[in-house]
Amino acid sequence: MYYNTLKKPKNLSTKKALGFGFIGGFLLMLLFVLIAAIFFFGALLIKNDHCTIEEMYRCLFSIVFGALSVVTSTVVIPDLNKATVSLERIFNVIETRHNIDAYSDKGLTPEDFKGKIEFKNVKFAYPSRPTEIIYENLNLTIKPGKKIGLVGESGCGKSTIF
C-alpha cells in the first residue's frame, strides 16, 4: 500500500528531473557553443590586430561568468514560485480571525474532567481527500496520566487525533 501511494509522486518527480536535466544539458551545450564562437571570433580579431589576447580572454570570462550566473539562477525559479505560494498561505492563516477566544472564561466547561480520552468507532477522512479514509472504526482509549506514541506514514492522521 505504501509503495503504491508513492508510485505517482515518484513518476512525477522522475519526469520533472528528466525535464530539468534536459534543459540544464541544453543550456550547458549553448554555453560551450558560445565559448567556441568567442574563441573563433577572438582568433580572427587577434589575427587582424583588432584586439589583444588579453582583451579576448577578458571578454570570454565576462560572457561565460555572466551566462553561468543566468543559467544557475534559473534553477531556483520553480522553488521561488513554491515559496511565494507557501508564504501567501502562511499569511492567510496568520491573518485569519477566529471566533473562539482561548483566554475567555465564558462558555461551557466540563465539571468532572478526569483526562480520559476515548474514541469509539471513529470514521474520518480529510476534506481535501474524501475518498481516502484515514480512520475507520478507530477505537482508542487513553487513560489519565498515560503517555502514548503514534507511529505511521506521512498523512495517515497521527496529528489529526489531537
C-alpha positions, -999 to +999 in steps of 0.1 A: +000+000+000+028+025+009+047+016-023+015+022-044+010+056-026+045+067-036+043+055-072+025+086-087+048+112-069+079+092-079+068+091-116+061+129-115+094+136-098+112+115-124+096+134-153+105+167-137+141+156-131+144+145-168+130+178-179+153+198-157+182+176-168+174+181-205+171+219-200+203+220-180+222+200-206+208+221-234+219+253-216+254+239-210+256+230-246+247+265-256+274+278-232+301+256-248+289+267-283+292+303-271+328+297-258+337+281-291+323+311-310+342+335-288+374+317-294+368+316-332+359+353-335+385+362-309+412+344-330+400+364-361+401+397-342+436+389-328+448+379-363+436+411-378+450+432-349+416+444-337+422+432-301+448+416-280+447+381-265+442+397-230+411+416-243+397+385-259+401+365-226+386+393-206+356+392-230+354+354-228+354+353-190+329+381-187+304+364-210+310+329-196+306+340-159+276+361-169+260+332-187+267+308-159+251+332-134+219+333-155+219+295-160+224+288-123+197+313-113+171+297-135+174+265-114+158+282-084+128+297-102+104+268-095+114+269-058+108+307-057+073+302-071+066+275-045+080+297-017+058+326-028+027+304-028+036+290+006+043+324+021+009+336+009-008+306+026+011+312+058+000+349+059-036+339+052-035+315+082-019+341+104-044+368+095-075+346+099-098+359+127-111+331+149-145+332+168-130+313+198-112+333+224-089+308+241-083+332+271-120+338+279-137+323+309-171+323+291-187+292+277-192+257+289-166+238+308-168+201+318-175+197+355-158+163+361-130+162+336-106+134+345-084+133+314-096+101+300-097+102+262-118+077+243-126+072+206-154+047+197-159+036+161-145+069+147-145+073+109-126+102+094-113+115+060-097+148+053-120+172+034-094+176+007-093+138+002-128+125+010-122+092-008-092+083+013-104+071+047-079+079+074-098+063+103-124+036+100-138+021+132-110+036+153-113+025+189-087+041+212-087+047+250-061+068+267-062+066+305-054+097+326-017+103+331-007+078+304+017+086+276+013+072+241+032+073+209+015+073+174+036+059+145+027+059+108+035+072+074+031+108+065-005+119+061-020+089+080-037+111+107-013+110+136-017+147+143-054+147+135-061+127+166-051+156+187 
